[in-house]
Amino acid sequence: MSLNDFFQFFVPKNKIFYPLFEQAAANLILMAETLHEGVNAPKGERDAYFKKIEDLEAIIDEITHKTHIELSKNFITPFDREDIHALVKSIDDVADYLHGASSRMRLYQVEKITKSIRKLTEINLEACQNIGVAVKELKDMKNLKAIAAACKRINKLESKADNVFDKAVADIFENETDAKNIIKYKEVLSALETASDKCKSVANVLESVVVKHS
């Protein structure tokens, strides 16, 4: 190993990690957009959207795996290793539950998409867009207020999702008489509501990074 190679080992790998964060966030936004478009599409066209979501989930899994490999290879990281791990894991968790919601709609053959399902996909899309805003600001850490503001919006959206979920489940139990439909809709709604919880987990990690750099 040359002297130059030795010092390169200790250089923070900003050029490696930040593009991975941004790729994960960009694909997450695309996944949320696809799901929202899918639930608003005619029944016969939904499968194409659900298939695209499956592909996007696999891409995010690969980005998460690549980030973990880079963590094991690089001695110095742009910020705390545990925060990098938590950030990519929490983004991957959001993707898992968005994919879970689409999978349940596909497997359970949910034909009627309710207003509550549409509203939750809309909330998740907005939350993912805010994740994208915050992640872009990580690169130079010059606009910590923008990250904090995006996190605040995500937290508000998560509370909004909780309210939509609670009302939707109450409505199902009050008005639905078919036990199979109750299970189907509750499973889909639960996956969407959990996705919003996981968006809040992303915000928590980002807020932790902001506190450590402020």
C-alpha positions in Angstrom: 0.0 0.0 0.0 1.4 3.4 -1.0 1.4 6.4 1.4 -1.3 8.0 -0.6 -3.5 4.9 -0.4 -2.9 4.8 3.3 -4.2 8.4 3.8 -7.1 7.8 1.4 -8.3 5.1 3.8 -8.9 7.8 6.5 -10.6 10.3 4.2 -14.4 10.6 4.9 -16.2 8.8 2.1 -18.8 11.5 1.5 -18.8 10.6 -2.2 -19.9 7.1 -1.3 -22.5 7.5 1.5 -24.4 10.6 0.5 -25.3 9.3 -3.0 -26.6 6.1 -1.4 -28.8 8.1 1.0 -30.2 10.1 -1.9 -30.7 7.1 -4.0 -32.6 5.3 -1.2 -34.8 8.4 -0.6 -35.5 9.0 -4.3 -36.6 5.4 -4.8 -38.7 5.6 -1.7 -40.5 8.6 -3.1 -41.0 6.8 -6.4 -42.4 3.9 -4.5 -44.9 6.1 -2.6 -45.9 7.8 -5.8 -46.5 4.5 -7.5 -48.6 3.2 -4.7 -50.7 6.4 -4.6 -51.2 6.3 -8.4 -52.0 2.6 -8.2 -54.8 3.0 -5.7 -56.3 5.7 -7.8 -56.0 3.7 -11.0 -58.8 1.5 -12.5 -58.9 -2.0 -11.1 -57.5 -3.6 -14.3 -54.4 -1.4 -14.3 -53.3 -1.9 -10.6 -51.2 -5.0 -11.1 -48.7 -3.0 -13.2 -48.3 -0.5 -10.3 -47.9 -3.3 -7.7 -45.3 -5.0 -9.8 -43.3 -1.7 -10.1 -43.5 -1.4 -6.3 -42.0 -4.8 -5.9 -39.1 -3.9 -8.1 -38.5 -0.6 -6.3 -38.5 -2.4 -2.9 -35.8 -4.8 -4.2 -33.7 -1.7 -5.4 -34.0 -0.2 -1.9 -32.9 -3.5 -0.3 -29.9 -3.5 -2.5 -29.0 0.1 -1.6 -29.3 -0.8 2.1 -27.0 -3.8 1.6 -24.5 -1.7 -0.3 -24.5 0.9 2.5 -23.8 -1.8 5.1 -20.9 -3.1 3.0 -19.4 0.5 2.8 -19.8 0.9 6.6 -17.7 -2.3 7.1 -15.1 -1.1 4.6 -14.6 2.5 5.7 -13.0 3.6 8.9 -14.2 7.2 8.8 -17.8 8.1 7.9 -19.5 11.4 7.3 -21.4 11.1 10.6 -21.9 8.5 13.4 -21.9 4.9 12.1 -24.9 4.0 14.2 -26.9 6.9 12.7 -26.0 5.8 9.2 -27.1 2.3 9.9 -30.3 3.6 11.6 -31.0 5.9 8.6 -30.8 3.3 5.9 -32.6 0.8 8.0 -35.5 3.1 8.7 -35.8 4.1 5.1 -35.8 0.4 4.2 -38.5 -0.2 6.8 -40.8 2.4 5.2 -40.3 0.6 1.8 -41.1 -2.8 3.4 -44.5 -1.6 4.7 -45.4 0.3 1.5 -44.6 -2.9 -0.4 -46.5 -4.9 2.3 -49.6 -2.7 1.7 -49.5 -3.2 -2.1 -48.9 -7.0 -1.6 -51.9 -7.3 0.6 -54.1 -5.5 -1.9 -52.8 -7.8 -4.6 -53.0 -11.1 -2.7 -56.3 -10.4 -1.0 -57.8 -9.1 -4.3 -59.0 -5.9 -2.7 -61.3 -4.5 -5.5 -62.8 -1.5 -3.8 -60.2 1.1 -2.8 -61.7 3.2 0.0 -61.1 6.9 0.7 -59.1 6.0 3.8 -56.7 3.9 1.8 -56.2 6.7 -0.8 -55.8 9.2 2.0 -53.1 7.1 3.8 -51.2 6.6 0.5 -51.3 10.4 0.0 -50.0 11.0 3.6 -47.2 8.5 3.1 -46.2 10.1 -0.2 -46.0 13.5 1.4 -44.0 12.1 4.3 -41.6 10.4 1.9 -41.2 13.6 -0.1 -40.2 15.3 3.1 -37.7 12.5 3.8 -36.2 13.3 0.4 -35.9 17.0 1.3 -34.2 16.3 4.6 -31.8 13.7 3.1 -30.6 16.2 0.4 -29.6 18.7 3.1 -27.4 16.1 4.9 -24.7 16.5 2.3 -23.2 19.8 3.6 -25.1 20.2 6.9 -25.4 23.9 6.2 -29.2 24.1 6.4 -30.1 22.2 9.6 -33.3 24.2 10.0 -34.6 22.7 6.7 -33.9 19.2 8.0 -35.6 20.0 11.3 -38.6 21.6 9.5 -39.0 18.5 7.3 -38.9 16.3 10.3 -41.6 18.3 12.0 -43.8 18.0 9.0 -43.3 14.2 8.9 -44.3 14.0 12.6 -47.5 15.9 11.9 -48.3 13.7 9.0 -47.8 10.6 11.2 -50.3 11.9 13.7 -52.7 12.6 10.8 -52.3 9.0 9.5 -53.1 7.7 13.0 -56.4 9.6 13.0 -57.3 8.4 9.5 -56.5 4.8 10.5 -58.5 4.9 13.7 -61.6 6.4 12.0 -61.3 3.9 9.1 -61.0 0.9 11.4 -64.0 2.1 13.4 -66.0 2.5 10.2 -65.1 -1.0 9.0 -66.3 -2.6 12.3 -69.5 -0.6 12.3 -70.5 -1.0 8.6 -68.8 -4.1 7.2 -70.6 -7.4 7.8 -68.3 -9.7 5.8 -65.6 -11.0 8.1 -63.2 -11.6 5.2 -63.5 -8.0 4.1 -62.9 -6.8 7.7 -59.6 -8.7 7.7 -58.6 -7.6 4.2 -59.1 -3.9 4.8 -57.7 -3.9 8.3 -54.5 -5.6 7.1 -54.1 -3.0 4.3 -54.8 -0.1 6.5 -52.4 -1.4 9.2 -49.6 -1.7 6.7 -50.1 1.9 5.5 -50.4 3.3 9.0 -47.2 1.4 10.0 -45.4 2.9 7.0 -46.2 6.3 8.3 -44.8 5.3 11.7 -41.6 4.2 10.0 -41.5 7.6 8.3 -41.5 9.1 11.7 -38.6 6.8 12.7 -36.6 8.2 9.7 -37.4 11.7 11.1 -36.1 10.7 14.5 -32.8 9.6 13.1 -32.5 12.8 11.1 -33.3 14.8 14.1 -30.6 13.0 16.0 -28.0 13.8 13.3 -29.1 17.5 13.5 -28.7 17.7 17.2 -25.2 16.2 17.0 -24.1 18.7 14.4 -25.8 21.9 15.7 
